[in-house]
Amino acid sequence: MKLQIPTPISGNRILGGALLLGTLLSSSAAYGTEKGEASPLSTGALKISYEEFTLPGNEKMGMTALGISHDFTKNFHAGVGSWMAVKGERGGFITLGIDGGLSLPLTERIGVDTGLFIGGGGGRGGYTLSGGGLMLRSHAALTYDLGSWGRLGAGVSHVDFPDGGTITSTQPFVSYTLPFYSFVEKSRNNTGNRTLKSDQYLQLSPKRHALAVMKRDLHVASTTLTDTGSPQGNLSLVGIEWRTYLDDNWFARLETEGAAGGNSAGYMQILAGGGYRVPLGANLYASSDLSLGGGGGGGIDSGGGLLFNASADMQYFLTRSLFADISAGYLKSNTGTFEAKTLAFKIGYQTGNRSRQKTDAADNHIFVPACMQIRAVSQTYFKAADNWRSHHADQNVDNLGVQIDYFLDRGWYLTGQGLAAYGGGAGAYMTGLVGTGARKTVAGNLFLNAEGLAGAAGGGGLAIGSGLVWQGNLGVGYDISPALSAMMSAGRMQAMNGAFKANVIGLSLGYNFKSYMSETD
């Protein structure tokens, strides 16, 4: 079945670009090597950018980007990211996608960076502003290296929403990039520990990481209004939280959630910040954190979109790695009336130990493999109910996004995905799902795949109800190389309490790797 992808970018060109990127990822060697041997240390980066889009009527919309990338060669980097409205009148305008670029040094500290972002999304203007949702952004910048403090950048970008959107804008931007090291190899085989020498260990500075699935209830203040001026009701969110511990106490965090209860389907928020955790007993911890980010949609008056969040947590480890968490907090928009007290429940998994690193007799540090896969995903929704959309009901919905799989063994994995519409007049539609999957090799490099997911979705005129959805997929794939795989899938997606029903065809290109974690005591 041929997917209906809107011009000017066809599905074949998107997948062709992804395949070219995948070929680069598969063939690129780790740099920083000696005598042709690949270094176990790879460099990644966290990147934050700010610019202002010019909308029709000379309206300005301040946008912040948050992304993470991996350096596949000395000059080529690629990753995933999201753009969020934080200033103006379009809180809830959010896109997500994939980007890649080239960085070239001019002097010891000054360099040139160029790149391209391909994504989807929208909000607070619907398809009249973002059209089908496809976003293309190119940029060129000069950068200044601050050493271990990161890299500053300033340049010019051009943004276009070519599938019927009205946004075409060229503007200056500023950016900050913070590099980090990771221990990565291209493989799906999870056997065999690795040992790092002390100097490699100090360079890597391995961290503990925690991923949690969460449900957050928002009890809004009596002064909170919808964007039409009526009283705003309470709502529930579902999503995920990621923490990286910088030492025994301090951590950085990233949280993304969407509405899954109440009357605000389509609301979404992305928050980033940091916090401090202290032990209260053998398995009990208390923490507090502060975060900033962007959010809106679902009719909530979040103003320009900038959000502030403060919370306090109690965390209990059920096993050495599995934990449960309860959190109380306060969430407020910068310029809108949106304000809420929050209560969240989390269940999560922490990698890395909670105390010392295990070493061998030579004082080298031992690491165990964690097999993962990151996939560039294109999915098309096909009408399976007459009232599945409030507009453009006879058009398919094309979505682009990213899926991350964590393999528990060679056959089973945990998975999470984020997708945004880029075609079909559904600009502003986004979904975030989590679940589990199974993979079975049937012959040579050919494999079968099955997965079940649930989470939040909304926007774009899709009849999602409160926002809670489920999706099931069956797929067939092929391992192109140890690092690269392609898959085609068919499935079904439905709203739990809405009219939305769709048959789903998906194509994905996956990059397989082992990320080594410090061994637990």
NULUMPA-813315 format. One record per residue (C-alpha): x, y, z; residue in three letters; residue number from 0. Coordinates in steps of 0.25 Angstrom, whole numbers. Each point is the difference from the previous one (the first is absolute). Layout:
# residues N
px:py:pz:type:seq
X:Y:Z:ALA:NUM
...
***
This chain:
# residues 521
px:py:pz:type:seq
0:0:0:MET:0
6:13:-4:LYS:1
-1:11:11:LEU:2
-6:14:-4:GLN:3
11:10:3:ILE:4
-2:14:-3:PRO:5
9:8:-9:THR:6
10:7:-1:PRO:7
7:-12:8:ILE:8
-5:-14:-3:SER:9
1:-12:9:GLY:10
10:-6:-9:ASN:11
9:13:1:ARG:12
-2:0:16:ILE:13
4:-15:0:LEU:14
11:2:-10:GLY:15
6:11:9:GLY:16
-2:-9:12:ALA:17
7:-12:-7:LEU:18
12:9:-4:LEU:19
1:5:14:LEU:20
-1:-15:5:GLY:21
11:-4:-10:THR:22
9:11:6:LEU:23
-3:-4:14:LEU:24
3:-15:-3:SER:25
13:3:-8:SER:26
6:11:9:SER:27
11:-4:9:ALA:28
2:6:14:ALA:29
10:10:0:TYR:30
11:3:10:GLY:31
6:-13:-3:THR:32
14:-6:-1:GLU:33
6:-10:-10:LYS:34
-14:-2:-6:GLY:35
-6:-5:13:GLU:36
-14:6:3:ALA:37
-1:8:13:SER:38
-10:-5:10:PRO:39
-3:15:3:LEU:40
-10:8:-9:SER:41
-4:14:1:THR:42
-14:5:1:GLY:43
-6:14:3:ALA:44
-12:7:6:LEU:45
-4:12:-8:LYS:46
-9:12:3:ILE:47
-4:11:-10:SER:48
-9:12:0:TYR:49
-5:8:-12:GLU:50
-13:7:-4:GLU:51
-9:-4:-12:PHE:52
-7:11:-7:THR:53
-15:-5:-3:LEU:54
-10:7:-9:PRO:55
-4:14:4:GLY:56
14:2:5:ASN:57
-3:-8:13:GLU:58
13:-5:8:LYS:59
0:-14:6:MET:60
12:-2:9:GLY:61
5:-15:-1:MET:62
10:-8:8:THR:63
6:-13:-5:ALA:64
5:-11:9:LEU:65
7:-12:-7:GLY:66
10:-11:2:ILE:67
10:-4:-11:SER:68
11:-10:-2:HIS:69
14:2:-7:ASP:70
1:-11:-10:PHE:71
13:6:-6:THR:72
9:12:4:LYS:73
-9:9:-9:ASN:74
-14:-7:-1:PHE:75
-10:0:11:HIS:76
-15:-4:0:ALA:77
-11:-1:10:GLY:78
-14:3:5:VAL:79
-6:13:5:GLY:80
-13:8:3:SER:81
-3:14:-3:TRP:82
-10:7:10:MET:83
-7:13:1:ALA:84
4:8:12:VAL:85
-3:15:-4:LYS:86
-12:6:-7:GLY:87
-14:-5:-1:GLU:88
2:-14:-5:ARG:89
3:-8:13:GLY:90
-2:-15:-4:GLY:91
7:2:-14:PHE:92
10:-12:1:ILE:93
7:-8:-11:THR:94
9:-12:1:LEU:95
9:-7:-10:GLY:96
14:-4:-5:ILE:97
12:9:-3:ASP:98
14:-2:-5:GLY:99
11:9:-3:GLY:100
15:3:-3:LEU:101
10:7:9:SER:102
13:5:-6:LEU:103
11:7:8:PRO:104
6:13:-5:LEU:105
10:3:12:THR:106
2:-7:13:GLU:107
-12:6:6:ARG:108
-9:5:-12:ILE:109
-8:-9:-9:GLY:110
-11:0:-10:VAL:111
-13:-9:3:ASP:112
-11:-3:-11:THR:113
-12:-9:1:GLY:114
-14:-4:-4:LEU:115
-12:-3:9:PHE:116
-11:-9:-5:ILE:117
-12:-1:9:GLY:118
-15:2:2:GLY:119
-10:6:9:GLY:120
-7:14:3:GLY:121
-11:5:9:GLY:122
-7:13:4:ARG:123
-4:2:-15:GLY:124
-2:-14:-4:GLY:125
1:-3:-15:TYR:126
-3:14:-4:THR:127
14:4:6:LEU:128
8:-13:-2:SER:129
-7:-7:-11:GLY:130
2:-15:1:GLY:131
11:3:10:GLY:132
13:-3:-8:LEU:133
11:9:5:MET:134
13:2:-7:LEU:135
11:9:6:ARG:136
14:2:-5:SER:137
11:8:7:HIS:138
14:5:-1:ALA:139
8:6:12:ALA:140
13:4:6:LEU:141
4:-7:13:THR:142
10:3:11:TYR:143
6:-12:8:ASP:144
0:3:15:LEU:145
7:-13:3:GLY:146
-6:-9:11:SER:147
-11:11:2:TRP:148
-6:-3:-14:GLY:149
-2:8:-13:ARG:150
-7:13:-3:LEU:151
-6:2:-14:GLY:152
-7:11:-8:ALA:153
-5:0:-14:GLY:154
-12:1:-9:VAL:155
-11:-10:-3:SER:156
-11:-2:-10:HIS:157
-13:-7:4:VAL:158
-11:-5:-9:ASP:159
-13:-8:2:PHE:160
-2:-3:-15:PRO:161
-12:-10:1:ASP:162
-11:11:0:GLY:163
6:8:11:GLY:164
1:15:1:THR:165
13:1:8:ILE:166
13:4:-9:THR:167
10:7:8:SER:168
15:4:0:THR:169
6:4:14:GLN:170
12:1:8:PRO:171
2:-10:11:PHE:172
10:-3:12:VAL:173
3:-14:6:SER:174
8:-7:11:TYR:175
5:-14:-2:THR:176
5:-8:12:LEU:177
8:-13:-4:PRO:178
0:-13:8:PHE:179
7:-13:-1:TYR:180
-7:-14:-2:SER:181
5:-14:-1:PHE:182
-6:-5:-13:VAL:183
2:-12:-10:GLU:184
-7:-3:-13:LYS:185
-7:-14:3:SER:186
-12:-7:5:ARG:187
7:-11:8:ASN:188
-1:2:15:ASN:189
10:-10:4:THR:190
14:4:5:GLY:191
4:10:11:ASN:192
10:11:-3:ARG:193
11:5:9:THR:194
5:14:-1:LEU:195
14:5:5:LYS:196
0:10:11:SER:197
3:12:-10:ASP:198
-11:-4:-9:GLN:199
-9:-1:12:TYR:200
3:14:4:LEU:201
-2:5:-14:GLN:202
-13:-7:-1:LEU:203
-5:4:14:SER:204
-11:-10:0:PRO:205
-14:4:5:LYS:206
-12:-6:6:ARG:207
-13:1:-9:HIS:208
-14:-2:4:ALA:209
-13:-1:-9:LEU:210
-14:1:6:ALA:211
-14:-1:-6:VAL:212
-9:10:7:MET:213
-14:4:2:LYS:214
-2:14:5:ARG:215
-13:6:5:ASP:216
-1:16:-2:LEU:217
-10:7:10:HIS:218
-1:13:-7:VAL:219
-2:14:8:ALA:220
-13:6:0:SER:221
6:12:-9:THR:222
4:-10:-11:THR:223
-8:2:-13:LEU:224
0:-6:-14:THR:225
5:8:-12:ASP:226
-15:4:-2:THR:227
-2:6:14:GLY:228
-8:-11:6:SER:229
4:-7:13:PRO:230
11:-11:-2:GLN:231
-3:-14:6:GLY:232
10:-10:7:ASN:233
7:-9:-9:LEU:234
10:-12:1:SER:235
13:-2:-8:LEU:236
8:-13:-4:VAL:237
14:0:-4:GLY:238
15:-3:3:ILE:239
11:6:9:GLU:240
15:-2:-3:TRP:241
10:3:11:ARG:242
15:0:-1:THR:243
8:1:13:TYR:244
12:9:-1:LEU:245
5:-5:14:ASP:246
-6:-7:12:ASP:247
-10:11:2:ASN:248
-2:10:-12:TRP:249
-7:-4:-12:PHE:250
-5:6:-13:ALA:251
-14:-4:-5:ARG:252
-9:0:-13:LEU:253
-15:-2:1:GLU:254
-10:-1:-11:THR:255
-15:-2:2:GLU:256
-14:1:-7:GLY:257
-14:1:4:ALA:258
-7:-13:2:ALA:259
-12:4:9:GLY:260
-9:11:1:GLY:261
-5:9:-11:ASN:262
14:5:-5:SER:263
4:-10:-10:ALA:264
12:5:-8:GLY:265
7:7:12:TYR:266
14:-3:0:MET:267
12:4:8:GLN:268
15:-2:0:ILE:269
9:4:12:LEU:270
14:0:3:ALA:271
8:3:13:GLY:272
7:-5:11:GLY:273
-1:-4:15:GLY:274
7:-6:12:TYR:275
-3:-14:7:ARG:276
4:-4:14:VAL:277
-1:-14:6:PRO:278
-10:-2:12:LEU:279
3:-15:1:GLY:280
5:-12:-7:ALA:281
-10:0:-11:ASN:282
-7:14:3:LEU:283
4:13:-7:TYR:284
-6:14:1:ALA:285
2:10:-11:SER:286
-4:14:-6:SER:287
2:6:-13:ASP:288
-3:13:-9:LEU:289
-3:-1:-15:SER:290
-3:10:-11:LEU:291
-7:-4:-14:GLY:292
-11:2:-10:GLY:293
-14:-5:0:GLY:294
-14:3:-4:GLY:295
-11:-5:-9:GLY:296
-13:-6:3:GLY:297
-7:13:2:GLY:298
9:4:12:ILE:299
4:14:2:ASP:300
15:-1:1:SER:301
3:13:-6:GLY:302
13:0:-8:GLY:303
3:-14:5:GLY:304
11:2:10:LEU:305
-2:-9:13:LEU:306
6:-1:13:PHE:307
-1:-12:9:ASN:308
5:-4:14:ALA:309
-2:-13:7:SER:310
4:-9:12:ALA:311
1:-15:-1:ASP:312
1:-12:9:MET:313
6:-12:-8:GLN:314
1:-14:5:TYR:315
8:-12:-6:PHE:316
-8:-12:-1:LEU:317
12:-8:-6:THR:318
14:4:-3:ARG:319
-4:8:-12:SER:320
-15:1:0:LEU:321
-7:11:8:PHE:322
-13:7:3:ALA:323
-1:15:2:ASP:324
-11:10:4:ILE:325
2:14:-3:SER:326
-8:13:4:ALA:327
3:13:-7:GLY:328
-5:13:-6:TYR:329
-1:4:-15:LEU:330
-2:14:-5:LYS:331
1:7:-14:SER:332
8:13:-1:ASN:333
-11:9:-7:THR:334
-13:-9:0:GLY:335
-10:-3:11:THR:336
4:-14:0:PHE:337
4:-4:14:GLU:338
-1:-14:7:ALA:339
4:-8:12:LYS:340
4:-14:-4:THR:341
1:-14:5:LEU:342
8:-10:-7:ALA:343
2:-15:1:PHE:344
12:-7:-7:LYS:345
6:-14:-2:ILE:346
14:0:-6:GLY:347
13:-7:-2:TYR:348
14:5:4:GLN:349
13:-5:-7:THR:350
13:1:6:GLY:351
3:-2:15:ASN:352
-4:9:12:ARG:353
14:0:7:SER:354
14:-4:-5:ARG:355
4:-6:-13:GLN:356
4:-14:-1:LYS:357
15:-2:-4:THR:358
9:-12:-3:ASP:359
13:-4:7:ALA:360
8:10:-9:ALA:361
-10:12:4:ASP:362
-6:0:-14:ASN:363
-15:3:0:HIS:364
-10:-11:-5:ILE:365
-12:4:-9:PHE:366
-12:-9:-4:VAL:367
-7:2:-14:PRO:368
-14:6:-2:ALA:369
-5:-3:-14:CYS:370
-8:12:-6:MET:371
-6:4:-13:GLN:372
-4:14:-5:ILE:373
-9:0:-12:ARG:374
-5:11:-10:ALA:375
-14:-3:-2:VAL:376
-11:4:-10:SER:377
-14:-5:3:GLN:378
-13:3:-8:THR:379
-14:-1:6:TYR:380
-11:-5:-9:PHE:381
-14:3:3:LYS:382
-7:-11:8:ALA:383
-13:7:5:ALA:384
-8:11:-7:ASP:385
1:10:11:ASN:386
15:-2:3:TRP:387
3:15:-3:ARG:388
-7:13:1:SER:389
6:5:-13:HIS:390
7:-6:-12:HIS:391
-7:-13:3:ALA:392
3:-6:-13:ASP:393
15:2:1:GLN:394
10:-9:6:ASN:395
9:5:11:VAL:396
15:-1:-2:ASP:397
9:1:12:ASN:398
15:1:2:LEU:399
8:-3:13:GLY:400
9:-8:8:VAL:401
-1:-13:8:GLN:402
10:-5:10:ILE:403
1:-15:4:ASP:404
7:-6:12:TYR:405
3:-15:-1:PHE:406
-2:-8:12:LEU:407
6:-12:-7:ASP:408
1:-4:-15:ARG:409
-15:-1:-2:GLY:410
-7:9:9:TRP:411
1:15:2:TYR:412
-6:12:6:LEU:413
-4:12:-9:THR:414
-4:14:-1:GLY:415
-4:9:-12:GLN:416
-3:14:-3:GLY:417
-7:4:-14:LEU:418
-5:12:-6:ALA:419
-9:3:-12:ALA:420
7:5:-13:TYR:421
-11:-3:-10:GLY:422
-15:-1:-2:GLY:423
-5:13:6:GLY:424
3:-4:14:ALA:425
11:10:4:GLY:426
0:0:15:ALA:427
-3:-14:2:TYR:428
10:-7:9:MET:429
1:-13:8:THR:430
9:-7:10:GLY:431
-1:-15:3:LEU:432
7:-10:9:VAL:433
0:-15:0:GLY:434
7:-13:-3:THR:435
3:-8:-12:GLY:436
6:-13:-4:ALA:437
10:-4:-12:ARG:438
2:-13:-6:LYS:439
10:-4:-11:THR:440
-6:-9:-10:VAL:441
11:-2:-10:ALA:442
13:6:-2:GLY:443
-1:15:2:ASN:444
-16:0:-1:LEU:445
-8:2:12:PHE:446
-14:1:5:LEU:447
-4:11:10:ASN:448
-13:2:9:ALA:449
-2:12:10:GLU:450
-11:6:8:GLY:451
0:14:5:LEU:452
-9:10:8:ALA:453
1:15:3:GLY:454
-5:13:-4:ALA:455
-4:7:-13:ALA:456
-8:12:-5:GLY:457
-1:12:-9:GLY:458
-1:1:-15:GLY:459
-15:-2:0:GLY:460
1:-15:4:LEU:461
-12:-5:9:ALA:462
9:-4:11:ILE:463
-10:2:12:GLY:464
8:2:13:SER:465
13:-3:-7:GLY:466
3:-14:4:LEU:467
3:-10:-11:VAL:468
5:-14:-3:TRP:469
8:-5:-12:GLN:470
4:-14:-5:GLY:471
10:-4:-11:ASN:472
5:-12:-7:LEU:473
12:2:-9:GLY:474
10:-7:-9:VAL:475
14:5:-1:GLY:476
14:-2:-5:TYR:477
14:2:7:ASP:478
8:8:-11:ILE:479
12:-1:9:SER:480
3:-2:15:PRO:481
-3:15:2:ALA:482
-11:2:-10:LEU:483
-14:-6:-2:SER:484
-12:3:-8:ALA:485
-15:-4:3:MET:486
-14:1:-5:MET:487
-12:-1:9:SER:488
-15:0:0:ALA:489
-9:2:12:GLY:490
-12:7:7:ARG:491
-1:12:8:MET:492
-12:5:8:GLN:493
-5:10:10:ALA:494
-4:-6:14:MET:495
-12:9:1:ASN:496
-1:7:-13:GLY:497
-5:-3:-15:ALA:498
14:-1:-5:PHE:499
4:-13:-7:LYS:500
11:-2:-10:ALA:501
7:-11:-8:ASN:502
15:3:0:VAL:503
11:-3:-9:ILE:504
14:3:4:GLY:505
14:1:-5:LEU:506
13:1:9:SER:507
15:1:-1:LEU:508
7:-5:13:GLY:509
14:3:5:TYR:510
4:-12:10:ASN:511
11:3:10:PHE:512
5:-5:14:LYS:513
1:11:11:SER:514
8:-6:11:TYR:515
-4:3:14:MET:516
8:-1:13:SER:517
-2:-13:7:GLU:518
-9:0:12:THR:519
5:-5:14:ASP:520
***
